Amino acid sequence: MSDNEPLLVCTDLHKRFKDIVAVDGVGFHIDRAETYGLLGPNGAGKTTTISMVCGLLERDGGSVTVAGLPMDIETTEAKALIGYVPQDLAIYPDLSARENLRFFGRLQRLSGRRLDERVSAVLELTGLSERAGDRTETYSGGMKRRLNIGIGLLHEPQLLVLDEPTVGVDPQSRNAILEAIDGLRRGGMAILYTTHYMEEAERLCDRIGIIDGGHILAEGTRRELVALVGQLDRVTLTASGPLQDAAQALAALEQVDGASVSDSAIEVTAHSARTILPQVIETATAAGALINSVEVTEPDLETVFLHLTGKALRD
């Protein structure tokens, strides 16, 4: 397949469990070197969707292709291109990290020198080299999560699928995991990332699909999703001097939607406020305002999710 074509294409996925419709018409694609996030609360259909993407769960309808290869329960060729990291830990507690990696590496048909090289590389990437010989039952939750991710990377997949990989880990381990994932994307890997943590989606994902009730409610970059809601960025200039004059001058700028004075501050609303911030400061200063501080507030994905679903993400 061409490098310009999406690595993963999902179309009109459906899955029902008796009377419960878990996934209802979900479709999206992921390009190479892109992190795509499925953002939604528990029970939204995230895990069911990725189980169908990985060929672990039979679809009631729709299609999945990986690098142009069709994915289904029986196929092996498409599955070999995916590294799947489940939400539940899939490691043997009575084995060391190195023993776990060697075991799963052999399941991926790695052997000999190639297996040794991949095990060493994954231990280094996950920061577990110094504890590689210790039984994993002695590991912290964060270390176990990192090993879980490392197992999915052994065979150098083209697509890494991560199902809420930071659940239950401490902040330091969580940050290490997020940095490692971002490094994989920068290295050219496509990543499908499910989470119900808003800040993780904002930090990692190039594009995001907001899923709830088995539907993709909206999809796009963070900026595109915010634009759907119609929210504007806000710039707060804490200042002294002729603030009304400064506000009038700012309101006249083409990129500014509005400007008003509140107490000892000027409130400016605009699209892409950070790009026009130098002009805002220059205009206010030219009008005589003495600026003490500047704060930019951008609408976040929580605002978008609340607007689309009528509830907070963790409800």
N, C-alpha and C positions, 0 to 999 in steps of 0.2 A: 504494500500500500504506500501511497505518497505520504511524505512527512507533513504535508499541508492538510491531510484529512484527519478528522478526529480519531483518537486512539480508541475511545469507547463511545458507542452509540446505543442508547436505550430508547425504545419507542413504545409508547402506549402500554406500559406494564400493568397487569392486573393480577391480584391475588385475593382470594376469599378463603376464610376459615369458617366453614359452616355458615352461620348467619352474619359473621363479621367480615366486612370488606376492609381488608388491611391496606391494600394498594389499589388505587383506582385511576388508571390512565397516566401514570408517571412516565415522563420522557425527558431526557437530557443528554448532553454529550460532554466529553472531556478531551481536550487537546493534549498533545505531548507537552511536557514541562509545565503543566497547569495543575493547580490544586482547586478542586471543585468541592464545595461544602454542601452537605445536606443538613440544614439547620431546622430543628424542630423539637418539641417536647417529647418525653417518653411516651411511647404508644402512637407516635405520628406516622409510622410506617417506614422508618429509616432502616432498621435491621432487616425487615422483610424485603425491602428493595435491594439492598446490597447482597442479600442471600440469593436473590434471583440473578443479579449481575454476575456473581461468582459461580453460577451453575450449581449451587447447593440446594436450591429450592425450586421445584417445578413451577413454571408460570401458568396461570390460567389464560393469559393472553399477552400479546406484545412480542418484542424481539430484542435481542442483545447481540452486538458484535464487538469483538476486541481485535484491533488491528485488522479489521475486515473479515475476521473469522467468526462464524456463528457460535454462540454460546448456548449450551443446554446441559441437562443433567448428565448425559452420556459422554459428551465430548471431552477430550483430553488436550487437544492442541491449543484451544483458546484458554483453557484453565492454566496451562503452563506459563502463560504470559502474565498471570496475576499473582501477587503476593497478598494473601488475605490475613488480616490481624483481627481476630474476633474480640468482642467486648469481654468475654470470659477468658481468663488465663488458660492457655493451652501449653503448659509446660509440666514436666515431671519433677515433683519436689525432691525426690530422692536421688536425682541426678544433678551433676554440676552443670553450669552454663555451657561449658565446652561439650560435655556429653549430650546435653539436650540438642545443641546445634549440630553435632555430628549425626545424631539419630535422625533429626528432621532433614538434614542435608542428604542423607542416603535415600530418604523417601523421595527427594527431588532428583534422584539419580546422579548425585554428585559423588565422586569417589577420588581416592588417591590424592595427588598433589593439589588438584583443583579444590577438593573438599577442604583440605588443610588451609589453603589460601583464603577461601571464603569464610571459614570459621574465624580465622585470625582477623580478617577485615571487619567482620560484623562485631566481634568483641571490642575492637578499637572504636568503631563507630558508635556503639551503645555505651561506651565508657565502662565496660565490665572486664577488661583485660586483667586487672589486678585481682579480681575475685573469680576468675574463670574456673578455678578448680574447686570452688566451694559448692556444697549442695545448695540448690536454689531454695530449699525450705528455710535457709538462714537469711535470705535476701529480704530487703525492705520491699514495700509495695511498689515503689517507684522503680527499683531494680528489676523486679519481676515484669513490670510493664515494658521496660526497655528490652528485656530479653524476648518478650512476646513479639515486639516489633522486629527485632533482629531475626527471628525465625522466618518471618515473612519476607525478609530481604536476601536470604541465603542464595537463592537461585537467580538473583538480579532481574526481578520482574520488570516489565514495561509499565505496569499499572499496580500501584500499591493501594489496597483498600483497607481503611482503618475505621473500625467501629468503636467510637468513643474511647480512644486509647488512653485518656488521662483520668478516667473515673477512679476515685479513691486514692489518688496519689498526693503527696505533699507538694507545696508550691515550688520548691527547688527542683524536685524531680520533674514536675509538670513543665517547668520552663526548659529544662534540658531536653525533654521529649519534643516540645514544640520547635526548639532550635534545630534539632536533628531532622525533623520532618521538613522544615523550611529548606534546610541544606540539600535534602534529597530532590526537592522540586527545582532548586537552582542547578542541580546536577543533571537535569533533563527528565526526571521521572514524572509521570502523570500520577496524581493522587486523588482518590475519592475519600473524603473525610466526613464522617458523621459526628455530630456533636449537639448537645443542648446547652453548651456554654457559648454565649454570645461573643465574649472577648476572644475566644479561640478562632471563631469564624472570621472575625474582623482582622485578626493578626495574620492568619495563614492563607486564607482563600482568595484566589483571583476572581472567581465567580461563586455565587451562592444560590442554591435553590431553597426557598423556604417551604417546608413541607408540614402539613397538618391534616389529620383525618384522611391520610392516604392520598392527598392531592398535592401537587406543586402549586402553591398559591402565587408565587412570583419568583423570578429568576433574573440574575444579572450581577454586575459588579456592585460593590457597596454603594458607590455613587449613583448608579442607575436605580438601585432599590430605594434609596432615599428620595430620589427624584419622583418615584411613583407616588409617594405620600404627599409630595408638594411642600415638604418642609424646607426651610432655608437655614443657612448658616447664620450665626449671630456673632458679631464682634462687639465687645464691651470695652470702651475706652474710658478708663478712670482718669479724669482731667480737671483742670481749673481754667478760669478765664471765660471768654464769651462762648459758652457752650452752645447756645441757640444758633449763633452765627455759624459755628463749626458744623452743627447738625444740618443746617440748610445747605451748606456747601457740599456736604457728603451726600445728601439726598439728591443733589443734582448730577452726581456721577452716573454714567450710563449703566454700570454693572451693579449699582446699589438699588435694592428694592425699597428701602425706607430707612430713615434715621430719626431718632427722637432723643430727648434729654430726660434722664431719670436720676434725681438727686445730683450727685457729683459725677455723673457718667453719661456718655453718649452710647446709645444702643443702635447698632447698625445691622440690618438684615440684608443678606446678599447670597447669590449662588457662588460657590467656589470662593469662599471668603479668603482663604489663604493665598490664592493667586493674586488678589487685588489688595492684600494687606499693606504693602509699601505705599500704594497710591492713597489708601485711606488715611494712613498716618501722615503722609505729606500734605494732603488736603486739609486735614484737621489742624495741623501745625500752622499752615499758611493762613488759616482763618483766625489764628490767635490762641488756639487752645494749647495749654501746657499739659502734655500727656504724662501721667504717672505710671500707668500700667495698661497692658493690652491683653485681653483674653478672647480666644476664639472657641466657640462652642458649636460643634457639628452634630446634626441629627445622627443617631446611631441605629443599629439594626434592631434594638429593643423597641424603638419608636415605630419602625416599619412593621415588626411582628405584631405589636399591639394594635396597630391600625388595621392590619389584614385579618387578624384572627379575633380581635376583641378581648384578648387575654394576654397575660405575661407569659414569657417563654416557659417558665417552670410550673405553671398552673396545671 
